[in-house]
Amino acid sequence: MDLFNSAYEGIPPWDIGRPQREIIRLAEDGEVSGRVLDVGCGTGENALYLARQGFEVWGIDAAPAAIKKAKEKARKRGITVNFLVSDTLELQSLRTKFDTVIDCGLFHVLSDEERPIFAASLSSALFPGGKYFMLCFSEHEPGSFGPRRVTQAEIRATFGKGWKINYIREAEFETRFGPEGVKAWLSSISFLQNSSGTS
């Protein structure tokens, strides 16, 4: 995690200084609802955008340098977001639940071992019927620069029992490397109930 924290001493390639277009589309299409959690929020552009649209938003990141920048942006813009340094694999520590969780670029940095832990963590933070929106690099992005690529099959394998995959569609992940976005998947996944049968 020190790698990510040190990246925020400068401007990392994923920090584009504005919300991702895919998040704007989700909000404009009415897919975002209720209380929102941005996991791996970075310097907060997506969280700040949704807060400006009238949502109650929390943003968490494991990198203190990112959260520091996010809080400064919120202060300067006069926008209220609850930004916290927190581990996305331990969302139960937040002691609250959300209607919507957004993820722009977190899932594709998780290891195979961390993915089921993350799904369980996520289930502790979503109301039953709540939605998780994930934007991640897809295997259709050529080359090997940047994070690992994710297949639809891997997404479906992670979110099986207790979840409903509403859609996985082709999308673009914007970076600072130019106008052409990275080939990505945008997934909409609803939380039904924990595999134990409790919600």
Residue frames as a rotation matrix with the C-alpha (Angstrom) as fourth column:
MET 1
0.565 0.825 0.000 0.00
0.825 -0.565 0.000 0.00
0.000 0.000 -1.000 0.00
ASP 2
0.126 -0.619 -0.775 3.04
0.326 -0.712 0.621 2.25
-0.937 -0.331 0.112 0.43
LEU 3
-0.711 -0.372 0.597 3.31
0.649 -0.021 0.760 2.18
-0.271 0.928 0.257 -3.36
PHE 4
0.074 0.835 0.545 -0.12
0.872 -0.319 0.370 3.79
0.483 0.448 -0.752 -3.73
ASN 5
0.696 0.168 -0.698 0.51
0.593 -0.683 0.427 6.30
-0.405 -0.711 -0.575 -0.96
SER 6
-0.276 -0.887 -0.371 3.79
0.357 -0.453 0.817 7.42
-0.892 0.093 0.442 -2.56
ALA 7
-0.478 0.156 0.864 2.02
0.874 -0.012 0.486 7.71
0.086 0.988 -0.131 -5.94
TYR 8
0.567 0.811 0.144 -0.14
0.776 -0.585 0.239 10.48
0.278 -0.023 -0.960 -4.47
GLU 9
0.060 -0.628 -0.776 2.93
0.549 -0.628 0.551 12.56
-0.834 -0.459 0.307 -3.68
GLY 10
-0.948 -0.217 -0.234 2.64
-0.086 -0.532 0.843 13.45
-0.307 0.819 0.485 -7.36
ILE 11
0.018 0.964 -0.265 -0.31
-0.878 -0.112 -0.466 12.94
-0.479 0.241 0.844 -9.68
PRO 12
-0.542 -0.225 0.810 -0.89
0.004 0.963 0.270 9.26
-0.840 0.150 -0.521 -10.50
PRO 13
-0.995 0.037 -0.088 -2.11
-0.090 -0.050 0.995 8.34
0.033 0.998 0.053 -14.00
TRP 14
-0.454 0.884 -0.110 -5.61
0.798 0.458 0.391 7.45
0.396 0.090 -0.914 -12.77
ASP 15
-0.120 0.374 -0.920 -6.11
0.702 -0.623 -0.345 10.84
-0.702 -0.687 -0.188 -11.06
ILE 16
-0.344 0.003 0.939 -7.67
0.915 -0.223 0.336 12.75
0.211 0.975 0.074 -13.96
GLY 17
-0.964 -0.115 -0.239 -8.86
0.193 -0.921 -0.338 15.77
-0.181 -0.372 0.910 -11.97
ARG 18
-0.407 0.901 -0.147 -12.55
-0.905 -0.376 0.201 15.18
0.126 0.215 0.968 -12.76
PRO 19
0.063 0.478 0.876 -15.11
-0.532 0.758 -0.376 12.41
-0.844 -0.443 0.302 -12.30
GLN 20
-0.872 -0.292 0.392 -15.01
0.101 0.676 0.730 9.42
-0.478 0.676 -0.561 -14.62
ARG 21
-0.668 0.634 -0.390 -17.53
-0.713 -0.395 0.579 9.74
0.213 0.665 0.716 -17.46
GLU 22
-0.518 0.474 -0.712 -18.99
0.172 0.873 0.455 6.35
0.838 0.113 -0.534 -16.57
ILE 23
-0.680 0.262 -0.685 -19.87
0.712 0.012 -0.702 7.60
-0.175 -0.965 -0.195 -13.06
ILE 24
-0.797 0.407 -0.447 -21.52
-0.408 -0.908 -0.098 10.70
-0.446 0.104 0.889 -14.51
ARG 25
-0.590 0.577 -0.564 -23.59
-0.501 0.286 0.817 8.48
0.633 0.765 0.120 -16.82
LEU 26
-0.602 0.354 -0.715 -24.68
0.613 0.780 -0.130 6.26
0.512 -0.517 -0.686 -13.93
ALA 27
-0.722 0.313 -0.617 -25.87
0.385 -0.560 -0.734 9.31
-0.575 -0.767 0.284 -11.98
GLU 28
-0.722 0.439 -0.535 -27.60
-0.649 -0.699 0.302 10.86
-0.241 0.565 0.789 -14.99
ASP 29
-0.545 0.499 -0.674 -29.35
-0.300 0.635 0.712 7.56
0.783 0.590 -0.197 -15.76
GLY 30
0.245 0.703 0.668 -30.71
-0.868 -0.148 0.474 7.35
0.432 -0.696 0.574 -12.20
GLU 31
0.381 -0.129 -0.915 -28.76
0.086 0.991 -0.104 4.22
0.920 -0.039 0.389 -11.28
VAL 32
-0.751 -0.640 -0.161 -27.09
0.274 -0.081 -0.958 5.75
0.600 -0.764 0.236 -8.22
SER 33
0.311 0.915 0.257 -29.38
-0.014 -0.266 0.964 5.96
0.950 -0.303 -0.070 -5.18
GLY 34
0.905 0.259 -0.337 -29.43
0.301 0.170 0.938 6.62
0.301 -0.951 0.076 -1.46
ARG 35
0.689 -0.721 0.076 -26.27
-0.485 -0.380 0.788 6.76
-0.539 -0.580 -0.612 0.63
VAL 36
0.887 -0.394 -0.241 -23.14
-0.100 0.344 -0.934 6.20
0.451 0.852 0.266 -1.48
LEU 37
0.586 -0.794 0.164 -19.74
-0.099 0.131 0.986 4.71
-0.805 -0.594 -0.001 -0.63
ASP 38
0.788 -0.476 -0.391 -16.77
-0.475 -0.065 -0.878 5.21
0.392 0.877 -0.277 -2.96
VAL 39
0.806 -0.527 0.269 -14.24
0.149 0.621 0.770 2.44
-0.573 -0.581 0.579 -2.26
GLY 40
-0.132 -0.921 0.367 -10.67
0.879 0.062 0.472 3.28
-0.457 0.385 0.801 -3.24
CYS 41
0.733 0.678 -0.064 -11.80
0.590 -0.680 -0.435 6.88
-0.339 0.281 -0.898 -3.76
GLY 42
-0.112 -0.838 0.534 -8.33
0.931 -0.276 -0.239 8.34
0.348 0.470 0.811 -4.39
THR 43
-0.938 -0.302 -0.168 -8.42
0.341 -0.888 -0.307 12.14
-0.057 -0.346 0.937 -4.29
GLY 44
-0.573 0.776 -0.265 -12.21
0.386 -0.030 -0.922 12.08
-0.723 -0.630 -0.283 -4.36
GLU 45
-0.904 0.196 -0.381 -13.38
-0.406 -0.677 0.614 13.39
-0.138 0.709 0.691 -7.73
ASN 46
-0.599 0.726 -0.338 -16.16
0.164 0.525 0.835 10.80
0.784 0.445 -0.434 -8.16
ALA 47
-0.322 0.446 -0.835 -17.31
0.946 0.187 -0.265 11.18
0.038 -0.875 -0.482 -4.54
LEU 48
-0.705 -0.004 -0.709 -17.30
0.206 -0.958 -0.199 14.98
-0.679 -0.286 0.676 -4.78
TYR 49
-0.892 0.410 -0.189 -19.28
-0.314 -0.263 0.912 14.87
0.324 0.874 0.363 -8.02
LEU 50
-0.369 0.796 -0.479 -21.98
0.529 0.604 0.596 12.66
0.764 -0.033 -0.644 -6.50
ALA 51
-0.403 0.190 -0.895 -22.14
0.843 -0.304 -0.444 14.79
-0.356 -0.934 -0.038 -3.34
ARG 52
-0.898 0.044 -0.438 -22.69
-0.165 -0.956 0.243 17.83
-0.408 0.290 0.866 -5.55
GLN 53
-0.687 0.685 -0.245 -25.64
-0.147 0.199 0.969 15.96
0.712 0.701 -0.036 -7.10
GLY 54
0.030 0.741 0.671 -27.23
-0.849 -0.336 0.409 15.78
0.528 -0.582 0.618 -3.65
PHE 55
0.536 0.137 -0.833 -26.15
0.112 0.966 0.231 12.34
0.837 -0.218 0.503 -2.42
GLU 56
0.723 -0.417 0.551 -24.78
-0.640 -0.102 0.762 11.59
-0.262 -0.903 -0.341 1.03
VAL 57
0.726 -0.525 -0.444 -21.32
-0.116 0.543 -0.832 10.24
0.678 0.655 0.333 0.16
TRP 58
0.686 -0.661 0.305 -18.53
-0.284 0.142 0.948 8.52
-0.670 -0.737 -0.090 2.01
GLY 59
0.735 -0.536 -0.415 -15.14
-0.373 0.192 -0.908 8.00
0.566 0.822 -0.058 0.38
ILE 60
0.756 -0.509 0.412 -12.49
-0.269 0.333 0.904 5.63
-0.597 -0.794 0.115 1.68
ASP 61
0.675 -0.651 -0.346 -8.94
-0.254 0.236 -0.938 4.86
0.693 0.721 -0.006 0.63
ALA 62
0.789 -0.446 -0.423 -6.03
0.615 0.564 0.551 3.08
-0.007 -0.695 0.719 2.28
ALA 63
-0.195 -0.901 0.388 -3.62
0.863 -0.345 -0.369 5.84
0.466 0.263 0.845 1.15
PRO 64
0.158 0.249 -0.956 -3.51
0.807 -0.590 -0.020 8.69
-0.569 -0.768 -0.294 3.70
ALA 65
-0.770 -0.512 -0.380 -1.99
0.204 -0.762 0.614 11.01
-0.604 0.395 0.692 1.07
ALA 66
-0.747 0.569 0.344 -5.03
0.426 0.012 0.905 10.49
0.511 0.822 -0.251 -1.18
ILE 67
0.188 0.868 -0.460 -7.52
0.946 -0.034 0.322 11.17
0.264 -0.496 -0.827 1.61
LYS 68
-0.230 -0.352 -0.907 -5.62
0.617 -0.774 0.144 14.30
-0.753 -0.526 0.395 2.62
LYS 69
-0.989 -0.145 -0.020 -5.97
0.067 -0.571 0.818 15.64
-0.130 0.808 0.574 -0.94
ALA 70
-0.435 0.897 0.075 -9.64
0.632 0.245 0.735 14.63
0.641 0.367 -0.674 -1.09
LYS 71
0.176 0.484 -0.857 -10.43
0.958 -0.284 0.037 16.47
-0.225 -0.828 -0.513 2.15
GLU 72
-0.582 -0.468 -0.665 -8.64
0.311 -0.884 0.349 19.57
-0.751 -0.004 0.660 0.88
LYS 73
-0.918 0.312 0.245 -10.68
0.196 -0.183 0.964 19.52
0.345 0.932 0.107 -2.35
ALA 74
-0.067 0.955 -0.289 -13.90
0.876 0.195 0.441 19.16
0.478 -0.224 -0.849 -0.38
ARG 75
-0.014 -0.008 -1.000 -12.97
0.778 -0.628 -0.006 22.10
-0.628 -0.778 0.015 1.85
LYS 76
-0.837 -0.417 -0.353 -12.04
0.123 -0.774 0.622 24.36
-0.533 0.477 0.699 -1.06
ARG 77
-0.838 0.539 0.085 -15.19
0.096 -0.007 0.995 23.50
0.537 0.842 -0.046 -3.01
GLY 78
-0.640 0.602 0.478 -17.51
-0.762 -0.419 -0.494 23.69
-0.097 -0.680 0.726 -0.02
ILE 79
0.150 0.642 -0.752 -18.76
-0.612 0.657 0.439 20.13
0.776 0.394 0.492 -0.55
THR 80
0.049 -0.061 0.997 -19.49
-0.952 0.298 0.065 17.71
-0.301 -0.953 -0.044 2.30
VAL 81
0.483 0.015 -0.875 -18.10
-0.348 0.921 -0.176 14.17
0.803 0.390 0.450 1.91
ASN 82
0.768 -0.226 0.599 -17.08
-0.544 0.262 0.797 11.86
-0.337 -0.938 0.078 4.74
PHE 83
0.494 -0.686 -0.534 -13.54
-0.414 0.355 -0.838 10.96
0.765 0.635 -0.109 3.61
LEU 84
0.742 -0.207 0.637 -11.76
-0.564 0.321 0.761 8.32
-0.362 -0.924 0.122 5.71
VAL 85
-0.349 -0.827 -0.440 -8.54
-0.864 0.466 -0.191 6.32
0.363 0.314 -0.877 5.64
SER 86
0.238 0.522 0.819 -9.88
-0.732 0.651 -0.202 2.78
-0.639 -0.551 0.537 5.75
ASP 87
-0.826 -0.535 0.178 -9.24
-0.352 0.736 0.579 -0.75
-0.441 0.415 -0.796 4.46
THR 88
-0.187 0.789 -0.585 -11.66
-0.967 -0.043 0.252 -1.87
0.174 0.612 0.771 1.75
LEU 89
-0.410 -0.001 -0.912 -11.21
-0.095 0.995 0.042 -5.46
0.907 0.104 -0.408 2.93
GLU 90
-0.713 0.172 -0.680 -12.68
0.698 0.269 -0.663 -4.51
0.069 -0.948 -0.312 6.33
LEU 91
-0.619 0.511 0.596 -15.74
-0.053 -0.784 0.618 -2.42
0.783 0.351 0.513 5.44
GLN 92
0.282 0.723 -0.630 -17.57
0.650 0.339 0.680 -3.78
0.705 -0.601 -0.375 8.49
SER 93
-0.440 -0.543 -0.715 -15.39
0.894 -0.343 -0.289 -1.39
-0.088 -0.767 0.636 10.49
LEU 94
-0.834 0.188 0.518 -17.40
0.038 -0.918 0.395 1.53
0.550 0.349 0.759 9.04
ARG 95
-0.784 0.557 -0.275 -20.41
0.497 0.296 -0.816 0.31
-0.373 -0.776 -0.509 11.06
THR 96
-0.139 0.801 -0.582 -22.90
-0.466 -0.572 -0.675 1.64
-0.874 0.177 0.453 8.53
LYS 97
-0.238 0.141 0.961 -24.60
0.679 0.732 0.060 0.44
-0.695 0.666 -0.270 5.37
PHE 98
-0.626 -0.101 -0.773 -25.01
-0.401 -0.809 0.430 1.96
-0.669 0.579 0.466 1.93
ASP 99
0.512 0.846 0.149 -27.48
-0.153 0.261 -0.953 1.80
-0.845 0.465 0.263 -0.95
THR 100
0.967 -0.254 -0.006 -24.79
0.009 0.058 -0.998 2.25
0.254 0.966 0.058 -3.61
VAL 101
0.386 -0.922 -0.033 -21.08
0.096 0.004 0.995 1.43
-0.917 -0.388 0.090 -3.70
ILE 102
0.968 -0.158 -0.192 -18.88
-0.221 -0.191 -0.956 2.67
0.115 0.969 -0.220 -6.55
ASP 103
0.388 -0.875 0.289 -15.43
0.200 0.386 0.900 1.35
-0.900 -0.292 0.325 -7.43
CYS 104
0.968 -0.176 -0.179 -13.25
-0.227 -0.313 -0.922 2.96
0.107 0.933 -0.343 -10.08
GLY 105
0.337 -0.913 -0.232 -10.02
-0.459 0.056 -0.887 1.03
0.822 0.405 -0.400 -10.31
LEU 106
0.037 -0.315 0.948 -9.97
-0.982 0.165 0.093 -0.86
-0.186 -0.935 -0.304 -7.02
PHE 107
0.768 0.380 0.515 -11.08
-0.371 0.920 -0.125 -4.36
-0.522 -0.095 0.848 -7.98
HIS 108
0.907 -0.384 -0.173 -8.40
0.009 0.428 -0.904 -4.78
0.421 0.818 0.392 -10.65
VAL 109
-0.022 -0.952 0.304 -5.59
-0.700 -0.202 -0.685 -4.30
0.714 -0.228 -0.662 -8.10
LEU 110
0.412 0.219 0.885 -6.88
-0.847 0.451 0.282 -7.04
-0.337 -0.865 0.371 -5.79
SER 111
-0.746 -0.652 -0.139 -5.10
-0.665 0.718 0.205 -10.39
-0.034 0.245 -0.969 -5.76
ASP 112
-0.320 0.615 -0.721 -6.97
-0.209 0.696 0.687 -13.64
0.924 0.370 -0.094 -6.39
GLU 113
-0.562 0.038 -0.826 -6.90
0.715 0.523 -0.463 -14.28
0.415 -0.851 -0.321 -2.64
GLU 114
-0.929 0.144 -0.342 -8.27
0.101 -0.789 -0.607 -10.82
-0.357 -0.598 0.718 -1.81
ARG 115
-0.762 0.644 -0.066 -11.25
-0.343 -0.315 0.885 -10.96
0.549 0.697 0.461 -4.18
PRO 116
-0.060 0.803 -0.593 -13.52
0.486 0.543 0.685 -13.20
0.872 -0.247 -0.423 -2.04
ILE 117
-0.452 -0.159 -0.878 -12.47
0.877 -0.261 -0.404 -11.26
-0.165 -0.952 0.257 1.07
PHE 118
-0.988 0.079 -0.134 -13.49
-0.105 -0.973 0.204 -8.05
-0.115 0.215 0.970 -0.68
ALA 119
-0.474 0.867 -0.155 -16.86
-0.094 0.125 0.988 -9.50
0.875 0.483 0.022 -1.75
ALA 120
-0.016 0.431 -0.902 -17.58
0.875 0.442 0.196 -10.52
0.483 -0.787 -0.384 1.86
SER 121
-0.714 -0.321 -0.622 -16.45
0.594 -0.748 -0.296 -7.10
-0.370 -0.581 0.725 3.08
LEU 122
-0.923 0.379 0.071 -18.70
-0.228 -0.686 0.690 -5.44
0.310 0.621 0.720 0.52
SER 123
-0.225 0.890 -0.397 -21.70
0.363 0.455 0.813 -7.49
0.904 0.039 -0.425 1.65
SER 124
-0.240 0.084 -0.967 -21.26
0.970 -0.016 -0.242 -6.09
-0.035 -0.996 -0.077 5.16
ALA 125
-0.785 -0.188 -0.590 -21.58
0.245 -0.969 -0.016 -2.52
-0.569 -0.157 0.807 3.84
LEU 126
-0.861 0.497 -0.110 -24.55
-0.303 -0.325 0.896 -2.85
0.410 0.804 0.430 1.44
PHE 127
-0.262 0.882 0.391 -28.23
-0.711 0.098 -0.696 -2.95
-0.652 -0.460 0.602 2.25
PRO 128
-0.459 0.228 0.859 -30.01
0.503 0.864 0.040 -5.94
-0.733 0.450 -0.511 0.67
GLY 129
0.593 0.642 0.486 -30.94
0.754 -0.230 -0.615 -4.78
-0.283 0.731 -0.621 -2.83
GLY 130
0.566 -0.472 -0.675 -28.08
-0.275 -0.881 0.385 -2.28
-0.777 -0.032 -0.629 -2.80
LYS 131
0.961 -0.163 0.224 -25.90
0.266 0.318 -0.910 -1.98
0.077 0.934 0.349 -5.89
TYR 132
0.214 -0.965 -0.153 -22.16
0.140 -0.124 0.982 -2.18
-0.967 -0.231 0.109 -6.46
PHE 133
0.999 0.034 -0.021 -20.84
-0.012 -0.235 -0.972 -0.49
-0.038 0.971 -0.235 -9.61
MET 134
0.331 -0.932 0.144 -17.34
0.211 0.222 0.952 -1.56
-0.920 -0.285 0.270 -10.63
LEU 135
0.933 -0.197 -0.300 -15.16
-0.352 -0.334 -0.874 -0.02
0.072 0.922 -0.382 -13.36
CYS 136
0.369 -0.829 0.421 -12.06
-0.159 0.390 0.907 -2.13
-0.916 -0.401 0.012 -14.05
PHE 137
-0.346 -0.594 -0.726 -9.53
-0.878 -0.068 0.474 -2.80
-0.331 0.801 -0.498 -16.81
SER 138
0.759 0.586 0.284 -10.73
-0.423 0.775 -0.469 -5.52
-0.494 0.236 0.837 -19.19
GLU 139
0.088 -0.729 0.679 -8.70
0.308 0.668 0.678 -8.19
-0.947 0.150 0.283 -20.95
HIS 140
0.643 0.204 0.739 -9.39
0.761 -0.062 -0.645 -6.36
-0.086 0.977 -0.195 -24.24
GLU 141
0.878 -0.441 -0.185 -6.91
-0.422 -0.896 0.136 -3.64
-0.226 -0.041 -0.973 -23.29
PRO 142
0.767 -0.606 -0.209 -3.69
0.235 0.569 -0.788 -4.51
0.597 0.555 0.579 -25.17
GLY 143
-0.084 -0.928 0.362 -0.25
-0.309 -0.321 -0.895 -4.67
0.947 -0.187 -0.260 -23.62
SER 144
0.160 0.060 -0.985 0.63
0.763 0.626 0.162 -5.22
0.627 -0.777 0.054 -19.99
PHE 145
-0.794 -0.463 0.395 1.19
0.156 -0.782 -0.603 -1.67
0.588 -0.417 0.693 -18.70
GLY 146
-0.309 0.685 0.660 -0.84
-0.815 -0.548 0.188 -0.78
0.490 -0.480 0.727 -15.64
PRO 147
-0.237 0.261 0.936 -2.99
-0.803 0.489 -0.340 -3.07
-0.547 -0.832 0.094 -13.52
ARG 148
-0.903 -0.058 0.426 -3.91
0.098 0.937 0.336 -6.63
-0.419 0.345 -0.840 -14.36
ARG 149
-0.630 0.711 -0.313 -6.78
-0.642 -0.251 0.724 -7.21
0.436 0.657 0.615 -16.74
VAL 150
-0.630 0.532 0.566 -10.05
-0.327 0.479 -0.814 -8.69
-0.704 -0.698 -0.128 -15.55
THR 151
-0.914 0.372 -0.165 -12.36
0.002 0.410 0.912 -11.02
0.407 0.833 -0.375 -17.47
GLN 152
-0.091 0.964 0.249 -16.15
-0.809 -0.217 0.547 -11.22
0.581 -0.152 0.799 -17.21
ALA 153
0.350 0.205 -0.914 -15.72
0.123 0.957 0.262 -14.78
0.929 -0.204 0.310 -15.94
GLU 154
-0.631 -0.656 -0.414 -13.55
0.532 0.022 -0.846 -13.57
0.564 -0.755 0.335 -13.05
ILE 155
-0.747 0.446 0.492 -16.16
-0.589 -0.787 -0.181 -10.99
0.307 -0.426 0.851 -12.07
ARG 156
0.266 0.919 -0.290 -18.93
-0.662 0.393 0.639 -13.61
0.701 0.022 0.713 -12.17
ALA 157
0.058 -0.325 -0.944 -16.80
0.405 0.872 -0.275 -16.04
0.912 -0.367 0.182 -10.14
THR 158
-0.895 -0.445 0.019 -16.24
0.192 -0.423 -0.885 -13.45
0.402 -0.789 0.465 -7.41
PHE 159
-0.683 0.711 0.169 -19.86
-0.681 -0.535 -0.500 -12.39
-0.265 -0.456 0.849 -7.15
GLY 160
-0.778 0.360 -0.515 -21.78
-0.005 0.816 0.578 -15.64
0.628 0.452 -0.633 -7.12
LYS 161
-0.111 0.775 -0.622 -24.10
0.820 0.425 0.384 -16.78
0.562 -0.467 -0.683 -4.32
GLY 162
0.031 0.230 -0.973 -25.80
0.847 -0.523 -0.096 -13.88
-0.531 -0.821 -0.211 -2.58
TRP 163
-0.504 -0.264 -0.822 -25.28
-0.157 -0.908 0.387 -11.54
-0.849 0.325 0.417 -5.53
LYS 164
0.482 0.602 0.637 -27.07
0.628 0.270 -0.730 -10.79
-0.612 0.751 -0.248 -8.80
ILE 165
-0.687 -0.711 -0.150 -25.09
0.347 -0.503 0.791 -9.50
-0.638 0.492 0.592 -11.78
ASN 166
0.343 0.866 -0.365 -27.38
0.108 -0.422 -0.900 -7.03
-0.933 0.269 -0.238 -13.55
TYR 167
0.988 -0.111 0.109 -24.95
0.107 -0.019 -0.994 -6.35
0.112 0.994 -0.007 -16.40
ILE 168
0.080 -0.981 -0.177 -21.31
0.341 -0.140 0.930 -6.28
-0.937 -0.135 0.323 -17.39
ARG 169
0.881 0.311 0.357 -20.80
0.436 -0.240 -0.868 -3.94
-0.184 0.920 -0.347 -20.32
GLU 170
-0.033 -0.916 0.399 -17.89
0.970 -0.125 -0.207 -2.54
0.240 0.380 0.893 -22.29
ALA 171
0.928 0.261 -0.267 -16.75
0.339 -0.888 0.311 0.83
-0.157 -0.379 -0.912 -21.01
GLU 172
0.272 -0.867 0.417 -13.79
0.327 -0.324 -0.888 3.21
0.905 0.378 0.196 -20.92
PHE 173
0.606 -0.244 -0.757 -11.53
0.748 -0.147 0.647 3.96
-0.269 -0.959 0.093 -17.99
GLU 174
0.834 -0.270 0.481 -10.13
0.061 -0.821 -0.568 7.47
0.548 0.503 -0.668 -18.39
THR 175
0.392 -0.788 -0.475 -6.47
0.867 0.144 0.477 8.14
-0.307 -0.599 0.740 -17.53
ARG 176
0.580 -0.263 -0.771 -4.04
-0.115 -0.964 0.241 11.04
-0.807 -0.051 -0.589 -17.82
PHE 177
-0.341 -0.826 0.450 -2.28
0.321 0.347 0.881 9.41
-0.884 0.445 0.147 -20.79
GLY 178
-0.991 -0.011 -0.131 -4.48
-0.115 -0.416 0.902 11.00
-0.065 0.909 0.411 -23.43
PRO 179
-0.378 0.920 -0.098 -8.03
-0.920 -0.386 -0.070 11.28
-0.103 0.064 0.993 -24.78
GLU 180
-0.023 0.348 -0.937 -8.27
-0.470 0.824 0.318 7.58
0.883 0.447 0.144 -25.59
GLY 181
0.332 0.217 0.918 -9.60
-0.941 0.150 0.305 5.69
-0.071 -0.965 0.254 -22.59
VAL 182
-0.815 -0.571 0.096 -8.53
-0.576 0.817 -0.026 2.24
-0.064 -0.076 -0.995 -21.48
LYS 183
-0.202 0.752 -0.628 -10.79
-0.399 0.522 0.754 -0.67
0.894 0.402 0.195 -22.40
ALA 184
-0.887 -0.043 0.459 -12.77
-0.461 0.111 -0.881 -1.58
-0.013 -0.993 -0.119 -19.32
TRP 185
-0.440 0.822 -0.361 -15.79
0.586 0.567 0.579 -3.37
0.680 0.044 -0.731 -17.92
LEU 186
-0.680 0.382 0.625 -18.54
-0.680 -0.648 -0.344 -1.55
0.273 -0.659 0.701 -16.08
SER 187
-0.654 0.425 -0.626 -20.47
0.409 0.895 0.181 -3.96
0.637 -0.138 -0.759 -13.87
SER 188
-0.243 0.665 0.706 -23.73
-0.854 -0.491 0.169 -3.46
0.459 -0.562 0.688 -12.01
ILE 189
-0.543 -0.051 -0.838 -24.07
0.202 0.961 -0.189 -6.03
0.815 -0.272 -0.512 -9.23
SER 190
0.211 0.714 0.668 -26.88
-0.651 -0.407 0.641 -6.20
0.729 -0.570 0.379 -6.66
PHE 191
-0.895 -0.425 0.134 -26.41
-0.357 0.505 -0.786 -7.56
0.266 -0.751 -0.604 -3.16
LEU 192
-0.005 0.921 -0.389 -29.17
-0.219 0.379 0.899 -10.05
0.976 0.089 0.200 -2.32
GLN 193
0.857 0.185 0.482 -28.10
-0.503 0.091 0.860 -11.60
0.116 -0.979 0.171 0.98
ASN 194
-0.173 -0.937 0.303 -25.15
-0.966 0.221 0.132 -13.22
-0.191 -0.270 -0.944 2.67
SER 195
-0.363 -0.037 -0.931 -24.51
-0.535 0.827 0.176 -16.84
0.763 0.562 -0.320 1.69
SER 196
-0.996 0.005 -0.084 -25.51
0.073 0.542 -0.837 -17.80
0.041 -0.840 -0.541 5.25
GLY 197
-0.305 0.949 0.082 -29.02
0.807 0.212 0.551 -16.61
0.505 0.234 -0.831 4.41
THR 198
0.261 0.338 -0.904 -28.86
0.788 -0.616 -0.003 -13.49
-0.557 -0.712 -0.428 6.58
SER 199
0.326 -0.089 0.941 -28.88
0.743 -0.591 -0.314 -10.02
0.584 0.802 -0.126 5.14
